[in-house]
Amino acid sequence: MDTGGIPVGGLGDSLENVMNSQLSVNLSSLLSGFSYCATGVTTNNSGLVVSYSVTPTA
């Protein structure tokens, strides 16, 4: 976990694991025939925003 050089010990690893499990996405509900790749994560007042690139597979 990159915290800008601030040591956070086990708390950082625990937080990272929780966030990773929350970001798990079931891509089967999206349109078939495309490949989806997460390209970035940002935050705003409403929460996390995950950006994806979408590429046709056919």
N, C-alpha and C positions, 0 to 999 in steps of 0.2 A: 504494500500500500504506500503510495507516494504522499507524504504529508509535508512536503517542502522542507525536509531536513529536520522536522520536529519529531523526536522520539516519542512514540505512543505505546510501545510494548504490545502486549497481548490484546489490549482494547482495540487497536487498529485492525488486527486480524479478525477479531470477532465481528466488528462493525462491517468489515469488507465482506465476510461470509453472509451476513444477514442481508446486505444490500444486493449481493449477487443472487441470492435465492429470490428476492423480491423482483429482480429484473428478468427472471426467467420468463420467456415468452413462448407460447404455443403457436408456432408459425403455421401449423396446419389450418388455422382459421383464416389465413390470408389467401390471396389469389394464387392458384397453382400456375405453373409455367414460368415462375420467376424465382430468382435466388435473392435472398435478403441478407444483408450484412450490416450489423450495427456499426456506425461510423463515429458516433459522438454522444456524449451525455452532458447536459447542462442543467442548471437549476433555475427556477423562478419562484415567485411567491406561491404558486399552486403546487409545486413539487418538482419531480425530475422530468426532463424531456429527453427521450432517446431518439436520435436521428438514425435512419437507415438508408443505405443505397439499395436500389432495386435494379436487377439485371435480368432480362429475358433469358430463359434457359433453352428455348427452342429456336 
